[in-house]
């Protein structure tokens, strides 16, 4: 496959895009169009747009790629993303839209924080974490059949390896950290 196709796959399965899929799945469970619309608006802003804006700012002011290849530049976007997720979780909780959506948003918050520590020394895959965490949450919050979405990790791994953005251990680390953190958060809050 061409490099361009791997880049497209990488963007389509990035954390902010996959977040929209995860929250859409939860929104479709609500059965109330108004609540679903509110949930999606909060998810679009706090799980996708705001976390992405930090990276856009870095690209504009530091001439870096959208993928934050430079490990040293990753902590600030992770901290700001975690704040965005926390605000989104507070809004979801205060509006009483969906306990599952609130828990998922908190999973995003704690995963971003959990990825901070290894990121200081190692370039753990945020792409892999951005798929593995939400899939784990959907399995625990809704139904184990969502485990099929783990198959999305295959193109993520292939794209990140083909583009030479990560090593296999970095992809596995992102996956496992996100699964573990999500499992703990859901078990504590459910």
C-alpha positions, 0 to 999 in steps of 0.5 A: 500500500502507498504511504498516503493510504497509511496516513489516511488510515492513521488519521481516520483511526486517531484518538479524536476521530475514534472518540466520536465513534465511541460516543456515537455508539453511546448516543444511539443507545439513549433513545432520546434524540435531544439527549443524543444530540447534547451528548454528541455536541459535548463529545465533538467539542471536548473529546475531539476538537479541543484536544486536537486544537493543542496539536494544531497550535503546536504545529502552527507555532513550533513547525511540528507534525500533527502526529507529534512525532517529537516525544518531548512535545507530547506532555502539554497536549496530553495535559490539556486534553485531559483537562478537556475530557474532565470538563466534558465529563463534568458537563455530561454528569451535570446534565445527567445525559448518560452515566456511561458517557460520563464514565467514558469521558473520564476514561479518556481523562485518566488515559491521557494522564496515564500516558503522560508518565511513560511519554516522558521517556518513551513514545507510547502510541496514543493512536493505539491507546485511542482505539483500545481504551474506548473499545474496552469501555464499550465492552464493559459499559454496553456489551462484550460484542464490541470486542470486535472493534479491537480489530481496528488495532490491526490497521492502526498497528500496520499504519504506525509501523509502515509510517515508522512512527512507532515500534511494535513495543510502543504500540503494545504499550499504548494498547495495554496501558489504555486497556488497564486504565479503562478497566480500572476506571470503569470498575471503580465508577460502575 
